[in-house]
Amino acid sequence: MIWLYRLQQRLSITRQEGIAALPLAVLFVTGLTVRHVQEQQVPPVAVDSLVPKKHVTTAGPSPLSRDSATKPAAPSPNAPLNLNQASRKALQTLDGIGPALSARIVQYRSTQRPFQQVEELQRVDGVGPKTLTDLRPMITVESTDAP
C-alpha cells in the first residue's frame, strides 16, 4: 500500500479519492481485457456445413420418423429445387447442405438479392466449386415473382 500513498502524493489526491479511484482502475483494466479476448476469438466452423451427412440405418423406429410426413421430398434432376423459394428444411434435403449452410443460403438471398443464376450459390460462405458441381443437377433458379 506504500505505492498507493506515493501515488496520492504525486497526484495530490486525498486518501478517500485514492481508494475510490482504485476500483475504477481495476474495472477499466478488466473491461479492456474482456474486450481484447472477445476480439481475438474466432467463431468455430460449423462442421455440418462442410461434411456431407451420412445416412445411418438403425433397427426400430427413428425419432425422425414422426417428421417424415412433413419432410419435403428430396430433389432430383427431374424435379430440381428452386433456390429462391426453398425453405431451410428443403435446402437440407440436398446432400452436403446442413442446418448452418442452409441458414446462410436463406440469409444471403434475403439480405443480398434472390439468385439470378445457379453459379451465384458460390457467393455463399461454405459453397465451393465442388459443392456447386455436386448440387447443379438438383437445383434451379427461377424468379420469385410468380403469380
PyMOL commands that set and color helices and strands:
alter all, ss='L'
color gray80, all
select helices_A, chain A and resi 2-11+15-40+47-49+65-69+88-91+99-111+118-123+129-138
alter helices_A, ss='H'
color red, helices_A
select strands_A, chain A and resi 81-82+139-140
alter strands_A, ss='S'
color yellow, strands_A
deselect
rebuild
show_as cartoon
